[in-house]
Amino acid sequence: MAIEFTDSNFDELVIKSNKPVMVDFWAEWCGPCRIISPIVIELATEYEGKAIIGKVDVDNNPEITSKYGIRNIPTVLFFKNGEIVDKIVGAVPKQKFSEKIEALLK
């Protein structure tokens, strides 16, 4: 199951993580977000124990959304050692997300 990142737990779960992290910035009303949501959930299961995968609801977490300059959703940020190392904007096939995660695991 994908983790729900929030303004209050983001630093602890993402920035301080010793594993790669994929963060999906999304909103309930966003059509493309709903398209990739099942993909994010599948990836969270597939990479359990290897990477941390979760979501930030932009409507409920304005601090973290603003901090990372999220203007278009879905935006997926990839973190390693607390730093953004990659980014995808828009709905893309599952394989694209998997490729980015695999690169972080090397």
Secondary structure in CASP SS format (residue, H / E / C, confidence):
PFRMAT SS
TARGET T0000
AUTHOR 0000-0000-0000
METHOD secondary structure of the structure
MODEL  1
M C 1.00
A C 1.00
I E 1.00
E E 1.00
F E 1.00
T C 1.00
D C 1.00
S C 1.00
N C 1.00
F H 1.00
D H 1.00
E H 1.00
L H 1.00
V H 1.00
I H 1.00
K C 1.00
S C 1.00
N C 1.00
K C 1.00
P C 1.00
V E 1.00
M E 1.00
V E 1.00
D E 1.00
F E 1.00
W E 1.00
A C 1.00
E C 1.00
W C 1.00
C C 1.00
G H 1.00
P H 1.00
C H 1.00
R H 1.00
I H 1.00
I H 1.00
S H 1.00
P H 1.00
I H 1.00
V H 1.00
I H 1.00
E H 1.00
L H 1.00
A H 1.00
T H 1.00
E H 1.00
Y C 1.00
E C 1.00
G C 1.00
K C 1.00
A C 1.00
I E 1.00
I E 1.00
G E 1.00
K E 1.00
V E 1.00
D E 1.00
V C 1.00
D C 1.00
N C 1.00
N C 1.00
P H 1.00
E H 1.00
I H 1.00
T H 1.00
S H 1.00
K H 1.00
Y C 1.00
G C 1.00
I C 1.00
R C 1.00
N C 1.00
I C 1.00
P C 1.00
T E 1.00
V E 1.00
L E 1.00
F E 1.00
F E 1.00
K E 1.00
N C 1.00
G C 1.00
E E 1.00
I E 1.00
V E 1.00
D E 1.00
K E 1.00
I E 1.00
V E 1.00
G C 1.00
A C 1.00
V C 1.00
P C 1.00
K H 1.00
Q H 1.00
K H 1.00
F H 1.00
S H 1.00
E H 1.00
K H 1.00
I H 1.00
E H 1.00
A H 1.00
L H 1.00
L H 1.00
K C 1.00
END
